[in-house]
Amino acid sequence: MPNQNKSNSTTSVETSKEKRKVKFEVYGEEMVEKVVKLSGNSGRVYLPPDWVGCRVKIIRID
């Protein structure tokens, strides 16, 4: 019996981790589309210098 409960919980976790797309509606001033480049152990995106100090939102699209 404990094995059955464990497998059921694992299945529900796997199902919840499936990739699902969601829709975002964002209002703003400008938009740029870039590809993230490798930078050490993380990723990096360069943005225009006049955006320094501005709030931005990043949305992964694929």
PDBQT receptor file of N, H, CA, C and O in Angstrom, charges set to zero:
ATOM      1  N   MET A   1       0.809  -1.202   0.000  1.00  0.00    +0.000 N 
ATOM      2  CA  MET A   1       0.000   0.000   0.000  1.00  0.00    +0.000 C 
ATOM      3  C   MET A   1       0.859   1.275   0.000  1.00  0.00    +0.000 C 
ATOM      4  O   MET A   1       0.567   2.166  -0.798  1.00  0.00    +0.000 OA
ATOM      5  N   PRO A   2       1.905   1.426   0.846  1.00  0.00    +0.000 N 
ATOM      6  CA  PRO A   2       2.692   2.659   0.813  1.00  0.00    +0.000 C 
ATOM      7  C   PRO A   2       3.294   2.927  -0.564  1.00  0.00    +0.000 C 
ATOM      8  O   PRO A   2       3.411   4.083  -0.969  1.00  0.00    +0.000 OA
ATOM      9  N   ASN A   3       3.680   1.866  -1.296  1.00  0.00    +0.000 N 
ATOM     10  H   ASN A   3       3.585   0.926  -0.967  1.00  0.00    +0.000 HD
ATOM     11  CA  ASN A   3       4.248   2.062  -2.623  1.00  0.00    +0.000 C 
ATOM     12  C   ASN A   3       3.237   2.672  -3.581  1.00  0.00    +0.000 C 
ATOM     13  O   ASN A   3       3.597   3.503  -4.415  1.00  0.00    +0.000 OA
ATOM     14  N   GLN A   4       1.971   2.269  -3.471  1.00  0.00    +0.000 N 
ATOM     15  H   GLN A   4       1.679   1.595  -2.793  1.00  0.00    +0.000 HD
ATOM     16  CA  GLN A   4       0.944   2.823  -4.345  1.00  0.00    +0.000 C 
ATOM     17  C   GLN A   4       0.765   4.315  -4.076  1.00  0.00    +0.000 C 
ATOM     18  O   GLN A   4       0.650   5.096  -5.020  1.00  0.00    +0.000 OA
ATOM     19  N   ASN A   5       0.739   4.720  -2.822  1.00  0.00    +0.000 N 
ATOM     20  H   ASN A   5       0.832   4.085  -2.055  1.00  0.00    +0.000 HD
ATOM     21  CA  ASN A   5       0.586   6.136  -2.495  1.00  0.00    +0.000 C 
ATOM     22  C   ASN A   5       1.755   6.953  -3.031  1.00  0.00    +0.000 C 
ATOM     23  O   ASN A   5       1.569   8.061  -3.534  1.00  0.00    +0.000 OA
ATOM     24  N   LYS A   6       2.959   6.400  -2.920  1.00  0.00    +0.000 N 
ATOM     25  H   LYS A   6       3.110   5.500  -2.511  1.00  0.00    +0.000 HD
ATOM     26  CA  LYS A   6       4.146   7.106  -3.382  1.00  0.00    +0.000 C 
ATOM     27  C   LYS A   6       4.092   7.293  -4.897  1.00  0.00    +0.000 C 
ATOM     28  O   LYS A   6       4.389   8.384  -5.384  1.00  0.00    +0.000 OA
ATOM     29  N   SER A   7       3.724   6.267  -5.650  1.00  0.00    +0.000 N 
ATOM     30  H   SER A   7       3.483   5.381  -5.254  1.00  0.00    +0.000 HD
ATOM     31  CA  SER A   7       3.682   6.388  -7.099  1.00  0.00    +0.000 C 
ATOM     32  C   SER A   7       2.587   7.349  -7.533  1.00  0.00    +0.000 C 
ATOM     33  O   SER A   7       2.763   8.075  -8.511  1.00  0.00    +0.000 OA
ATOM     34  N   ASN A   8       1.457   7.372  -6.827  1.00  0.00    +0.000 N 
ATOM     35  H   ASN A   8       1.314   6.782  -6.032  1.00  0.00    +0.000 HD
ATOM     36  CA  ASN A   8       0.393   8.311  -7.179  1.00  0.00    +0.000 C 
ATOM     37  C   ASN A   8       0.839   9.751  -6.960  1.00  0.00    +0.000 C 
ATOM     38  O   ASN A   8       0.547  10.614  -7.787  1.00  0.00    +0.000 OA
ATOM     39  N   SER A   9       1.537  10.027  -5.868  1.00  0.00    +0.000 N 
ATOM     40  H   SER A   9       1.775   9.326  -5.196  1.00  0.00    +0.000 HD
ATOM     41  CA  SER A   9       1.997  11.381  -5.613  1.00  0.00    +0.000 C 
ATOM     42  C   SER A   9       3.064  11.785  -6.623  1.00  0.00    +0.000 C 
ATOM     43  O   SER A   9       3.112  12.947  -7.027  1.00  0.00    +0.000 OA
ATOM     44  N   THR A  10       3.919  10.857  -7.039  1.00  0.00    +0.000 N 
ATOM     45  H   THR A  10       3.880   9.913  -6.710  1.00  0.00    +0.000 HD
ATOM     46  CA  THR A  10       4.936  11.153  -8.030  1.00  0.00    +0.000 C 
ATOM     47  C   THR A  10       4.279  11.486  -9.366  1.00  0.00    +0.000 C 
ATOM     48  O   THR A  10       4.705  12.415 -10.052  1.00  0.00    +0.000 OA
ATOM     49  N   THR A  11       3.254  10.742  -9.735  1.00  0.00    +0.000 N 
ATOM     50  H   THR A  11       2.907   9.988  -9.178  1.00  0.00    +0.000 HD
ATOM     51  CA  THR A  11       2.559  11.000 -10.991  1.00  0.00    +0.000 C 
ATOM     52  C   THR A  11       1.915  12.379 -10.985  1.00  0.00    +0.000 C 
ATOM     53  O   THR A  11       1.989  13.094 -11.985  1.00  0.00    +0.000 OA
ATOM     54  N   SER A  12       1.290  12.764  -9.890  1.00  0.00    +0.000 N 
ATOM     55  H   SER A  12       1.230  12.183  -9.078  1.00  0.00    +0.000 HD
ATOM     56  CA  SER A  12       0.656  14.078  -9.833  1.00  0.00    +0.000 C 
ATOM     57  C   SER A  12       1.697  15.193  -9.883  1.00  0.00    +0.000 C 
ATOM     58  O   SER A  12       1.428  16.252 -10.448  1.00  0.00    +0.000 OA
ATOM     59  N   VAL A  13       2.873  14.981  -9.308  1.00  0.00    +0.000 N 
ATOM     60  H   VAL A  13       3.092  14.121  -8.849  1.00  0.00    +0.000 HD
ATOM     61  CA  VAL A  13       3.936  15.984  -9.363  1.00  0.00    +0.000 C 
ATOM     62  C   VAL A  13       4.436  16.122 -10.790  1.00  0.00    +0.000 C 
ATOM     63  O   VAL A  13       4.642  17.238 -11.266  1.00  0.00    +0.000 OA
ATOM     64  N   GLU A  14       4.635  15.003 -11.482  1.00  0.00    +0.000 N 
ATOM     65  H   GLU A  14       4.468  14.096 -11.096  1.00  0.00    +0.000 HD
ATOM     66  CA  GLU A  14       5.103  15.050 -12.860  1.00  0.00    +0.000 C 
ATOM     67  C   GLU A  14       4.086  15.765 -13.746  1.00  0.00    +0.000 C 
ATOM     68  O   GLU A  14       4.467  16.541 -14.622  1.00  0.00    +0.000 OA
ATOM     69  N   THR A  15       2.808  15.513 -13.527  1.00  0.00    +0.000 N 
ATOM     70  H   THR A  15       2.498  14.882 -12.816  1.00  0.00    +0.000 HD
ATOM     71  CA  THR A  15       1.763  16.154 -14.312  1.00  0.00    +0.000 C 
ATOM     72  C   THR A  15       1.768  17.654 -14.080  1.00  0.00    +0.000 C 
ATOM     73  O   THR A  15       1.592  18.423 -15.026  1.00  0.00    +0.000 OA
ATOM     74  N   SER A  16       1.965  18.086 -12.839  1.00  0.00    +0.000 N 
ATOM     75  H   SER A  16       2.108  17.462 -12.071  1.00  0.00    +0.000 HD
ATOM     76  CA  SER A  16       1.952  19.514 -12.545  1.00  0.00    +0.000 C 
ATOM     77  C   SER A  16       3.180  20.227 -13.097  1.00  0.00    +0.000 C 
ATOM     78  O   SER A  16       3.149  21.446 -13.264  1.00  0.00    +0.000 OA
ATOM     79  N   LYS A  17       4.269  19.500 -13.387  1.00  0.00    +0.000 N 
ATOM     80  H   LYS A  17       4.295  18.509 -13.251  1.00  0.00    +0.000 HD
ATOM     81  CA  LYS A  17       5.487  20.112 -13.913  1.00  0.00    +0.000 C 
ATOM     82  C   LYS A  17       5.499  20.179 -15.435  1.00  0.00    +0.000 C 
ATOM     83  O   LYS A  17       6.459  20.683 -16.017  1.00  0.00    +0.000 OA
ATOM     84  N   GLU A  18       4.441  19.678 -16.097  1.00  0.00    +0.000 N 
ATOM     85  H   GLU A  18       3.661  19.269 -15.623  1.00  0.00    +0.000 HD
ATOM     86  CA  GLU A  18       4.392  19.741 -17.549  1.00  0.00    +0.000 C 
ATOM     87  C   GLU A  18       4.450  21.191 -18.005  1.00  0.00    +0.000 C 
ATOM     88  O   GLU A  18       3.941  22.084 -17.328  1.00  0.00    +0.000 OA
ATOM     89  N   LYS A  19       5.073  21.419 -19.156  1.00  0.00    +0.000 N 
ATOM     90  H   LYS A  19       5.487  20.693 -19.705  1.00  0.00    +0.000 HD
ATOM     91  CA  LYS A  19       5.211  22.768 -19.686  1.00  0.00    +0.000 C 
ATOM     92  C   LYS A  19       3.864  23.251 -20.207  1.00  0.00    +0.000 C 
ATOM     93  O   LYS A  19       3.273  22.638 -21.096  1.00  0.00    +0.000 OA
ATOM     94  N   ARG A  20       3.391  24.345 -19.650  1.00  0.00    +0.000 N 
ATOM     95  H   ARG A  20       3.871  24.843 -18.927  1.00  0.00    +0.000 HD
ATOM     96  CA  ARG A  20       2.138  24.947 -20.097  1.00  0.00    +0.000 C 
ATOM     97  C   ARG A  20       2.402  26.383 -20.490  1.00  0.00    +0.000 C 
ATOM     98  O   ARG A  20       3.138  27.090 -19.801  1.00  0.00    +0.000 OA
ATOM     99  N   LYS A  21       1.814  26.824 -21.584  1.00  0.00    +0.000 N 
ATOM    100  H   LYS A  21       1.217  26.250 -22.144  1.00  0.00    +0.000 HD
ATOM    101  CA  LYS A  21       1.959  28.214 -21.998  1.00  0.00    +0.000 C 
ATOM    102  C   LYS A  21       0.850  29.035 -21.373  1.00  0.00    +0.000 C 
ATOM    103  O   LYS A  21      -0.282  28.575 -21.229  1.00  0.00    +0.000 OA
ATOM    104  N   VAL A  22       1.195  30.261 -21.004  1.00  0.00    +0.000 N 
ATOM    105  H   VAL A  22       2.115  30.634 -21.121  1.00  0.00    +0.000 HD
ATOM    106  CA  VAL A  22       0.226  31.194 -20.446  1.00  0.00    +0.000 C 
ATOM    107  C   VAL A  22       0.287  32.481 -21.261  1.00  0.00    +0.000 C 
ATOM    108  O   VAL A  22       1.276  32.747 -21.945  1.00  0.00    +0.000 OA
ATOM    109  N   LYS A  23      -0.758  33.261 -21.184  1.00  0.00    +0.000 N 
ATOM    110  H   LYS A  23      -1.561  33.044 -20.628  1.00  0.00    +0.000 HD
ATOM    111  CA  LYS A  23      -0.818  34.516 -21.927  1.00  0.00    +0.000 C 
ATOM    112  C   LYS A  23      -0.588  35.681 -20.972  1.00  0.00    +0.000 C 
ATOM    113  O   LYS A  23      -1.189  35.747 -19.900  1.00  0.00    +0.000 OA
ATOM    114  N   PHE A  24       0.297  36.606 -21.378  1.00  0.00    +0.000 N 
ATOM    115  H   PHE A  24       0.785  36.552 -22.250  1.00  0.00    +0.000 HD
ATOM    116  CA  PHE A  24       0.564  37.817 -20.623  1.00  0.00    +0.000 C 
ATOM    117  C   PHE A  24       0.145  39.002 -21.472  1.00  0.00    +0.000 C 
ATOM    118  O   PHE A  24       0.386  39.017 -22.679  1.00  0.00    +0.000 OA
ATOM    119  N   GLU A  25      -0.469  39.978 -20.868  1.00  0.00    +0.000 N 
ATOM    120  H   GLU A  25      -0.665  39.966 -19.888  1.00  0.00    +0.000 HD
ATOM    121  CA  GLU A  25      -0.769  41.232 -21.539  1.00  0.00    +0.000 C 
ATOM    122  C   GLU A  25       0.010  42.308 -20.808  1.00  0.00    +0.000 C 
ATOM    123  O   GLU A  25      -0.224  42.557 -19.625  1.00  0.00    +0.000 OA
ATOM    124  N   VAL A  26       0.939  42.948 -21.510  1.00  0.00    +0.000 N 
ATOM    125  H   VAL A  26       1.129  42.746 -22.471  1.00  0.00    +0.000 HD
ATOM    126  CA  VAL A  26       1.844  43.907 -20.882  1.00  0.00    +0.000 C 
ATOM    127  C   VAL A  26       1.772  45.228 -21.633  1.00  0.00    +0.000 C 
ATOM    128  O   VAL A  26       1.795  45.255 -22.864  1.00  0.00    +0.000 OA
ATOM    129  N   TYR A  27       1.687  46.313 -20.893  1.00  0.00    +0.000 N 
ATOM    130  H   TYR A  27       1.668  46.292 -19.893  1.00  0.00    +0.000 HD
ATOM    131  CA  TYR A  27       1.702  47.648 -21.475  1.00  0.00    +0.000 C 
ATOM    132  C   TYR A  27       3.041  48.288 -21.154  1.00  0.00    +0.000 C 
ATOM    133  O   TYR A  27       3.524  48.191 -20.026  1.00  0.00    +0.000 OA
ATOM    134  N   GLY A  28       3.637  48.934 -22.131  1.00  0.00    +0.000 N 
ATOM    135  H   GLY A  28       3.244  49.013 -23.047  1.00  0.00    +0.000 HD
ATOM    136  CA  GLY A  28       4.930  49.540 -21.879  1.00  0.00    +0.000 C 
ATOM    137  C   GLY A  28       5.282  50.585 -22.914  1.00  0.00    +0.000 C 
ATOM    138  O   GLY A  28       4.438  51.008 -23.704  1.00  0.00    +0.000 OA
ATOM    139  N   GLU A  29       6.524  50.991 -22.902  1.00  0.00    +0.000 N 
ATOM    140  H   GLU A  29       7.210  50.647 -22.260  1.00  0.00    +0.000 HD
ATOM    141  CA  GLU A  29       7.025  52.049 -23.774  1.00  0.00    +0.000 C 
ATOM    142  C   GLU A  29       7.717  51.492 -25.016  1.00  0.00    +0.000 C 
ATOM    143  O   GLU A  29       7.481  51.972 -26.124  1.00  0.00    +0.000 OA
ATOM    144  N   GLU A  30       8.561  50.490 -24.840  1.00  0.00    +0.000 N 
ATOM    145  H   GLU A  30       8.753  50.099 -23.939  1.00  0.00    +0.000 HD
ATOM    146  CA  GLU A  30       9.341  49.912 -25.935  1.00  0.00    +0.000 C 
ATOM    147  C   GLU A  30       9.480  48.420 -25.713  1.00  0.00    +0.000 C 
ATOM    148  O   GLU A  30       9.281  47.919 -24.607  1.00  0.00    +0.000 OA
ATOM    149  N   MET A  31       9.831  47.707 -26.796  1.00  0.00    +0.000 N 
ATOM    150  H   MET A  31       9.993  48.114 -27.695  1.00  0.00    +0.000 HD
ATOM    151  CA  MET A  31      10.094  46.279 -26.663  1.00  0.00    +0.000 C 
ATOM    152  C   MET A  31      11.262  45.905 -27.564  1.00  0.00    +0.000 C 
ATOM    153  O   MET A  31      11.365  46.388 -28.692  1.00  0.00    +0.000 OA
ATOM    154  N   VAL A  32      12.116  45.065 -27.075  1.00  0.00    +0.000 N 
ATOM    155  H   VAL A  32      12.032  44.673 -26.159  1.00  0.00    +0.000 HD
ATOM    156  CA  VAL A  32      13.178  44.475 -27.891  1.00  0.00    +0.000 C 
ATOM    157  C   VAL A  32      13.086  42.964 -27.720  1.00  0.00    +0.000 C 
ATOM    158  O   VAL A  32      12.704  42.475 -26.657  1.00  0.00    +0.000 OA
ATOM    159  N   GLU A  33      13.433  42.237 -28.759  1.00  0.00    +0.000 N 
ATOM    160  H   GLU A  33      13.744  42.634 -29.623  1.00  0.00    +0.000 HD
ATOM    161  CA  GLU A  33      13.455  40.783 -28.678  1.00  0.00    +0.000 C 
ATOM    162  C   GLU A  33      14.893  40.339 -28.863  1.00  0.00    +0.000 C 
ATOM    163  O   GLU A  33      15.523  40.659 -29.871  1.00  0.00    +0.000 OA
ATOM    164  N   LYS A  34      15.411  39.606 -27.898  1.00  0.00    +0.000 N 
ATOM    165  H   LYS A  34      14.899  39.345 -27.079  1.00  0.00    +0.000 HD
ATOM    166  CA  LYS A  34      16.812  39.195 -27.904  1.00  0.00    +0.000 C 
ATOM    167  C   LYS A  34      16.917  37.713 -27.571  1.00  0.00    +0.000 C 
ATOM    168  O   LYS A  34      15.965  37.111 -27.075  1.00  0.00    +0.000 OA
ATOM    169  N   VAL A  35      18.069  37.133 -27.845  1.00  0.00    +0.000 N 
ATOM    170  H   VAL A  35      18.842  37.622 -28.249  1.00  0.00    +0.000 HD
ATOM    171  CA  VAL A  35      18.391  35.772 -27.446  1.00  0.00    +0.000 C 
ATOM    172  C   VAL A  35      19.356  35.859 -26.274  1.00  0.00    +0.000 C 
ATOM    173  O   VAL A  35      20.333  36.606 -26.325  1.00  0.00    +0.000 OA
ATOM    174  N   VAL A  36      19.085  35.097 -25.217  1.00  0.00    +0.000 N 
ATOM    175  H   VAL A  36      18.292  34.490 -25.176  1.00  0.00    +0.000 HD
ATOM    176  CA  VAL A  36      19.952  35.101 -24.041  1.00  0.00    +0.000 C 
ATOM    177  C   VAL A  36      21.251  34.389 -24.389  1.00  0.00    +0.000 C 
ATOM    178  O   VAL A  36      21.233  33.296 -24.955  1.00  0.00    +0.000 OA
ATOM    179  N   LYS A  37      22.369  35.002 -24.055  1.00  0.00    +0.000 N 
ATOM    180  H   LYS A  37      22.384  35.890 -23.595  1.00  0.00    +0.000 HD
ATOM    181  CA  LYS A  37      23.704  34.444 -24.315  1.00  0.00    +0.000 C 
ATOM    182  C   LYS A  37      24.286  33.886 -23.019  1.00  0.00    +0.000 C 
ATOM    183  O   LYS A  37      23.993  34.383 -21.932  1.00  0.00    +0.000 OA
ATOM    184  N   LEU A  38      25.101  32.863 -23.144  1.00  0.00    +0.000 N 
ATOM    185  H   LEU A  38      25.339  32.460 -24.028  1.00  0.00    +0.000 HD
ATOM    186  CA  LEU A  38      25.762  32.263 -21.994  1.00  0.00    +0.000 C 
ATOM    187  C   LEU A  38      26.784  33.233 -21.424  1.00  0.00    +0.000 C 
ATOM    188  O   LEU A  38      27.540  33.866 -22.161  1.00  0.00    +0.000 OA
ATOM    189  N   SER A  39      26.795  33.341 -20.100  1.00  0.00    +0.000 N 
ATOM    190  H   SER A  39      26.181  32.827 -19.501  1.00  0.00    +0.000 HD
ATOM    191  CA  SER A  39      27.739  34.218 -19.411  1.00  0.00    +0.000 C 
ATOM    192  C   SER A  39      28.141  33.537 -18.110  1.00  0.00    +0.000 C 
ATOM    193  O   SER A  39      27.468  33.696 -17.092  1.00  0.00    +0.000 OA
ATOM    194  N   GLY A  40      29.229  32.783 -18.138  1.00  0.00    +0.000 N 
ATOM    195  H   GLY A  40      29.776  32.654 -18.966  1.00  0.00    +0.000 HD
ATOM    196  CA  GLY A  40      29.656  32.022 -16.957  1.00  0.00    +0.000 C 
ATOM    197  C   GLY A  40      28.649  30.935 -16.646  1.00  0.00    +0.000 C 
ATOM    198  O   GLY A  40      28.394  30.065 -17.479  1.00  0.00    +0.000 OA
ATOM    199  N   ASN A  41      28.065  30.976 -15.436  1.00  0.00    +0.000 N 
ATOM    200  H   ASN A  41      28.271  31.683 -14.759  1.00  0.00    +0.000 HD
ATOM    201  CA  ASN A  41      27.066  29.984 -15.033  1.00  0.00    +0.000 C 
ATOM    202  C   ASN A  41      25.643  30.503 -15.154  1.00  0.00    +0.000 C 
ATOM    203  O   ASN A  41      24.723  29.930 -14.570  1.00  0.00    +0.000 OA
ATOM    204  N   SER A  42      25.452  31.581 -15.906  1.00  0.00    +0.000 N 
ATOM    205  H   SER A  42      26.199  32.047 -16.380  1.00  0.00    +0.000 HD
ATOM    206  CA  SER A  42      24.109  32.154 -16.042  1.00  0.00    +0.000 C 
ATOM    207  C   SER A  42      23.936  32.680 -17.461  1.00  0.00    +0.000 C 
ATOM    208  O   SER A  42      24.780  32.443 -18.325  1.00  0.00    +0.000 OA
ATOM    209  N   GLY A  43      22.849  33.388 -17.694  1.00  0.00    +0.000 N 
ATOM    210  H   GLY A  43      22.164  33.581 -16.992  1.00  0.00    +0.000 HD
ATOM    211  CA  GLY A  43      22.580  33.965 -18.998  1.00  0.00    +0.000 C 
ATOM    212  C   GLY A  43      22.610  35.479 -18.924  1.00  0.00    +0.000 C 
ATOM    213  O   GLY A  43      22.476  36.064 -17.849  1.00  0.00    +0.000 OA
ATOM    214  N   ARG A  44      22.790  36.115 -20.089  1.00  0.00    +0.000 N 
ATOM    215  H   ARG A  44      22.899  35.640 -20.962  1.00  0.00    +0.000 HD
ATOM    216  CA  ARG A  44      22.895  37.570 -20.127  1.00  0.00    +0.000 C 
ATOM    217  C   ARG A  44      22.173  38.100 -21.360  1.00  0.00    +0.000 C 
ATOM    218  O   ARG A  44      22.241  37.510 -22.438  1.00  0.00    +0.000 OA
ATOM    219  N   VAL A  45      21.482  39.223 -21.184  1.00  0.00    +0.000 N 
ATOM    220  H   VAL A  45      21.427  39.703 -20.308  1.00  0.00    +0.000 HD
ATOM    221  CA  VAL A  45      20.851  39.944 -22.282  1.00  0.00    +0.000 C 
ATOM    222  C   VAL A  45      21.303  41.395 -22.180  1.00  0.00    +0.000 C 
ATOM    223  O   VAL A  45      21.184  42.013 -21.122  1.00  0.00    +0.000 OA
ATOM    224  N   TYR A  46      21.816  41.935 -23.267  1.00  0.00    +0.000 N 
ATOM    225  H   TYR A  46      21.913  41.433 -24.127  1.00  0.00    +0.000 HD
ATOM    226  CA  TYR A  46      22.214  43.343 -23.286  1.00  0.00    +0.000 C 
ATOM    227  C   TYR A  46      21.031  44.186 -23.739  1.00  0.00    +0.000 C 
ATOM    228  O   TYR A  46      20.360  43.862 -24.719  1.00  0.00    +0.000 OA
ATOM    229  N   LEU A  47      20.786  45.259 -23.020  1.00  0.00    +0.000 N 
ATOM    230  H   LEU A  47      21.331  45.522 -22.223  1.00  0.00    +0.000 HD
ATOM    231  CA  LEU A  47      19.698  46.175 -23.333  1.00  0.00    +0.000 C 
ATOM    232  C   LEU A  47      20.275  47.549 -23.642  1.00  0.00    +0.000 C 
ATOM    233  O   LEU A  47      21.424  47.828 -23.302  1.00  0.00    +0.000 OA
ATOM    234  N   PRO A  48      19.490  48.408 -24.283  1.00  0.00    +0.000 N 
ATOM    235  CA  PRO A  48      19.994  49.747 -24.625  1.00  0.00    +0.000 C 
ATOM    236  C   PRO A  48      20.433  50.528 -23.386  1.00  0.00    +0.000 C 
ATOM    237  O   PRO A  48      19.803  50.426 -22.334  1.00  0.00    +0.000 OA
ATOM    238  N   PRO A  49      21.511  51.308 -23.506  1.00  0.00    +0.000 N 
ATOM    239  CA  PRO A  49      22.020  52.048 -22.342  1.00  0.00    +0.000 C 
ATOM    240  C   PRO A  49      21.033  53.061 -21.781  1.00  0.00    +0.000 C 
ATOM    241  O   PRO A  49      21.097  53.388 -20.596  1.00  0.00    +0.000 OA
ATOM    242  N   ASP A  50      20.117  53.568 -22.614  1.00  0.00    +0.000 N 
ATOM    243  H   ASP A  50      20.065  53.302 -23.577  1.00  0.00    +0.000 HD
ATOM    244  CA  ASP A  50      19.154  54.539 -22.087  1.00  0.00    +0.000 C 
ATOM    245  C   ASP A  50      18.076  53.852 -21.234  1.00  0.00    +0.000 C 
ATOM    246  O   ASP A  50      17.241  54.535 -20.642  1.00  0.00    +0.000 OA
ATOM    247  N   TRP A  51      18.082  52.517 -21.162  1.00  0.00    +0.000 N 
ATOM    248  H   TRP A  51      18.761  51.962 -21.643  1.00  0.00    +0.000 HD
ATOM    249  CA  TRP A  51      17.165  51.777 -20.290  1.00  0.00    +0.000 C 
ATOM    250  C   TRP A  51      17.734  51.629 -18.875  1.00  0.00    +0.000 C 
ATOM    251  O   TRP A  51      17.026  51.170 -17.979  1.00  0.00    +0.000 OA
ATOM    252  N   VAL A  52      18.966  51.999 -18.662  1.00  0.00    +0.000 N 
ATOM    253  H   VAL A  52      19.542  52.371 -19.390  1.00  0.00    +0.000 HD
ATOM    254  CA  VAL A  52      19.587  51.870 -17.335  1.00  0.00    +0.000 C 
ATOM    255  C   VAL A  52      18.777  52.689 -16.335  1.00  0.00    +0.000 C 
ATOM    256  O   VAL A  52      18.471  53.856 -16.578  1.00  0.00    +0.000 OA
ATOM    257  N   GLY A  53      18.439  52.075 -15.224  1.00  0.00    +0.000 N 
ATOM    258  H   GLY A  53      18.688  51.126 -15.027  1.00  0.00    +0.000 HD
ATOM    259  CA  GLY A  53      17.647  52.718 -14.190  1.00  0.00    +0.000 C 
ATOM    260  C   GLY A  53      16.138  52.564 -14.382  1.00  0.00    +0.000 C 
ATOM    261  O   GLY A  53      15.358  52.946 -13.509  1.00  0.00    +0.000 OA
ATOM    262  N   CYS A  54      15.727  52.005 -15.520  1.00  0.00    +0.000 N 
ATOM    263  H   CYS A  54      16.360  51.694 -16.229  1.00  0.00    +0.000 HD
ATOM    264  CA  CYS A  54      14.296  51.787 -15.786  1.00  0.00    +0.000 C 
ATOM    265  C   CYS A  54      13.863  50.403 -15.301  1.00  0.00    +0.000 C 
ATOM    266  O   CYS A  54      14.671  49.479 -15.210  1.00  0.00    +0.000 OA
ATOM    267  N   ARG A  55      12.589  50.283 -14.998  1.00  0.00    +0.000 N 
ATOM    268  H   ARG A  55      11.932  51.034 -15.072  1.00  0.00    +0.000 HD
ATOM    269  CA  ARG A  55      12.030  48.965 -14.648  1.00  0.00    +0.000 C 
ATOM    270  C   ARG A  55      11.734  48.223 -15.939  1.00  0.00    +0.000 C 
ATOM    271  O   ARG A  55      11.181  48.798 -16.877  1.00  0.00    +0.000 OA
ATOM    272  N   VAL A  56      12.104  46.935 -15.992  1.00  0.00    +0.000 N 
ATOM    273  H   VAL A  56      12.554  46.468 -15.230  1.00  0.00    +0.000 HD
ATOM    274  CA  VAL A  56      11.832  46.100 -17.161  1.00  0.00    +0.000 C 
ATOM    275  C   VAL A  56      11.198  44.796 -16.683  1.00  0.00    +0.000 C 
ATOM    276  O   VAL A  56      11.322  44.422 -15.517  1.00  0.00    +0.000 OA
ATOM    277  N   LYS A  57      10.522  44.117 -17.594  1.00  0.00    +0.000 N 
ATOM    278  H   LYS A  57      10.421  44.421 -18.541  1.00  0.00    +0.000 HD
ATOM    279  CA  LYS A  57       9.962  42.805 -17.331  1.00  0.00    +0.000 C 
ATOM    280  C   LYS A  57      10.440  41.871 -18.415  1.00  0.00    +0.000 C 
ATOM    281  O   LYS A  57      10.374  42.195 -19.601  1.00  0.00    +0.000 OA
ATOM    282  N   ILE A  58      10.924  40.707 -18.009  1.00  0.00    +0.000 N 
ATOM    283  H   ILE A  58      10.978  40.444 -17.046  1.00  0.00    +0.000 HD
ATOM    284  CA  ILE A  58      11.437  39.720 -18.962  1.00  0.00    +0.000 C 
ATOM    285  C   ILE A  58      10.466  38.549 -18.997  1.00  0.00    +0.000 C 
ATOM    286  O   ILE A  58      10.108  38.006 -17.952  1.00  0.00    +0.000 OA
ATOM    287  N   ILE A  59      10.038  38.158 -20.195  1.00  0.00    +0.000 N 
ATOM    288  H   ILE A  59      10.329  38.600 -21.044  1.00  0.00    +0.000 HD
ATOM    289  CA  ILE A  59       9.124  37.028 -20.363  1.00  0.00    +0.000 C 
ATOM    290  C   ILE A  59       9.785  36.038 -21.303  1.00  0.00    +0.000 C 
ATOM    291  O   ILE A  59      10.121  36.383 -22.436  1.00  0.00    +0.000 OA
ATOM    292  N   ARG A  60       9.972  34.807 -20.841  1.00  0.00    +0.000 N 
ATOM    293  H   ARG A  60       9.699  34.527 -19.921  1.00  0.00    +0.000 HD
ATOM    294  CA  ARG A  60      10.551  33.770 -21.702  1.00  0.00    +0.000 C 
ATOM    295  C   ARG A  60       9.460  33.292 -22.646  1.00  0.00    +0.000 C 
ATOM    296  O   ARG A  60       8.376  32.919 -22.196  1.00  0.00    +0.000 OA
ATOM    297  N   ILE A  61       9.729  33.298 -23.957  1.00  0.00    +0.000 N 
ATOM    298  H   ILE A  61      10.610  33.602 -24.322  1.00  0.00    +0.000 HD
ATOM    299  CA  ILE A  61       8.706  32.924 -24.915  1.00  0.00    +0.000 C 
ATOM    300  C   ILE A  61       8.886  31.539 -25.518  1.00  0.00    +0.000 C 
ATOM    301  O   ILE A  61       7.992  31.069 -26.220  1.00  0.00    +0.000 OA
ATOM    302  N   ASP A  62       9.995  30.874 -25.274  1.00  0.00    +0.000 N 
ATOM    303  H   ASP A  62      10.722  31.256 -24.703  1.00  0.00    +0.000 HD
ATOM    304  CA  ASP A  62      10.143  29.479 -25.717  1.00  0.00    +0.000 C 
ATOM    305  C   ASP A  62      11.090  28.737 -24.817  1.00  0.00    +0.000 C 
ATOM    306  O   ASP A  62      11.342  27.551 -25.029  1.00  0.00    +0.000 OA
TER     307      ASP A  62
